[in-house]
Amino acid sequence: PSMMGFSFAVSFGSEIVLTRTTHQTRLINSTTHHKNNNTLAFNFSNHKDIHTPIFVSKQESIQFDDRKSPNQVKEEINQCYELINRLGRGIVYLGSSRMDSTHSHYVQAQHLAKEIASLLECTTWSGAGPGLMDAVTQGALLAGKPVGGFKIGREAGEWTSSNFHPYLPAENYLTCRFFSARKHGLVDAVVRNNSFDKTAVVALPGGIGTLDEMFEMLTLIQLERIGSKHPVPFLLMNYDSFYSKLLDFLDVCEDWGTVSKGEVASLWKVCNNNSEALAYLADFYHISSGETSQKNETKLHSTHDLIS
């Protein structure tokens, strides 16, 4: 039933009846000859202001107002895929947009992104915003590797203008209107098509948005929607025990039986520092220590030097 002028439709036979009314909706089986026995009435008041029924065949579709949003989302997803196809898949970083350049996690994230970009020689992807997203962008640029990003128009902190980045070329990032499209982009950027592709998800310290993206990625890996054929490494950067209480909670989930014993631990690698992360990726992709030392010769520069 519906009230306040909305329609209610149920099919009893070859036809259905839509009746619009403010206070009462009446459904009628139009195919029967026994109207008294096959009439369903839903009375919401004593008023009997019933409009003329509209008969619609089962084979016909009811035309509602054209909804443009799904098409716009699809178009934006295609733009994400086009950007990834142009810049290449690689490392997707998740993390806080609120930590500024004086924060120790910012410095560590910048170092990590530079070293991973040099190690795996791939594109670095992030939210292309401030905070730790800016740190990884700078780190990858210092390594001389491609950088791409999927911004969201309303980001926590600064840089909230819908199409603004202080130094990334406009063709290297996309400002998304829809979170769903942005998530499609972040997921597609880590998919490995063959054994030679080197990608990874790196979850840096962050808040609600980071946790949302982090657990969505983890769920897709758990369900083998990512990495079913070629596994994708997932690194949780537990700087200064940032995620330790979350890990304790997941242990509680195991105790309650909401996740299997050892299930979460098998889906990601918890790293307390950058050295552990780099060693894990080198081992995962069978990169020798000699190759690693050659790739890590560049020096970090200051934020001022990079932007200028």
RAUR-V482083 format. One record per backbone hydrogen bond with DSSP energy under -0.5 kcal/mol. CO is the residue of the C=O (numbers start at 1). NH is the residue of the N-H. If there is no record, write none. Layout:
CO NH
CO NH
This chain:
3 6
6 21
8 19
10 12
10 17
14 58
15 12
15 13
16 56
17 10
17 19
18 54
20 51
21 5
22 4
23 44
25 42
27 40
28 30
29 32
33 35
34 37
34 38
38 29
38 40
39 41
40 27
41 43
42 25
42 44
48 50
49 22
54 18
56 16
57 60
61 63
62 64
66 68
68 72
69 73
70 74
71 75
72 76
73 77
74 78
75 79
76 80
77 81
78 82
79 83
80 84
81 85
82 86
83 87
84 88
89 123
90 200
91 93
91 125
92 202
94 204
96 132
96 133
98 100
100 103
103 106
103 107
104 108
105 109
106 110
107 111
108 112
109 113
110 114
111 115
112 116
113 117
114 118
115 119
116 120
117 121
117 122
123 91
124 148
125 93
126 150
130 133
131 134
131 135
132 136
133 137
134 138
135 139
136 140
137 141
138 142
139 143
140 145
141 144
146 124
148 126
149 151
149 174
151 176
153 155
161 164
169 172
170 173
172 149
174 151
174 176
176 153
178 182
179 183
180 184
181 185
182 186
183 187
184 188
185 189
187 190
188 191
189 90
191 193
194 197
197 199
199 233
200 92
201 203
201 235
202 94
202 204
203 237
205 96
207 211
208 212
209 213
210 214
211 215
212 216
213 217
214 218
215 219
216 220
217 221
218 222
219 223
220 225
220 226
221 224
229 231
233 201
234 269
235 203
235 237
236 238
236 271
237 239
238 241
239 242
241 244
243 247
244 248
245 249
246 250
247 251
248 252
249 253
250 254
251 255
252 256
253 257
253 258
253 259
260 263
260 264
262 266
263 267
264 267
264 268
268 270
269 236
269 271
271 238
273 277
274 278
275 279
276 280
277 281
278 282
279 283
280 284
281 285
282 287
283 286
286 288
288 292
289 293
290 294
291 295
292 296
294 297
302 306
303 307
304 308
